[in-house]
Amino acid sequence: MTSLMKPGARKLALTAHVLTSVGWLGAVASFLALAVVGLTARDDGLTRAAYLAMEPTTWFVIVPLSVASLVTGVIQGLGTQWGLFRHYWVLIKLVLTALATIVLLVHTNPIGHLASAAATSSLGADHDGMRVQLLVDAVAAMAVLVAATALSVYKPQGVTAFASRLSRRS
């Protein structure tokens, strides 16, 4: 099957997808650094600053990039020969990206809670569980994004049952 997009549009869509995906990975790496600082810093001001920086980083960088990565990925799948449901690697990457975006949106509550606590200087031992959770979430997000990147680079062989049925009909 050939690409449904013209070469210029395909390259523009691919560029947008790569930029948003790489940006998302970098933003999560920054968030991970903030989570480490927030959990390990001995200086209260530095700890509070880390948690205060997490909230705008999440809402103004990570969330938009995750949604843009998902949308541009769907555009790539629908407009190119790869399709959304033809190859296992594309389907797995789509599922990983969609789930990561959903989990991100669900896990914004602890980020806001810790940022509010940091703003009022009330970070205490009762926040330790949330602080660890943010670190674990960031590590998990990095793992998912690295896996999605590896799938894009290696493109493992194998077509889905859907693609097999389509090819038998042709």
Summary of the structure (lengths in Angstrom):
residues: 170
radius of gyration: 19.3
end to end distance: 10.9
largest distance: 66.3
contacts: 503
relative contact order: 0.15
helix: 82%
strand: 1%
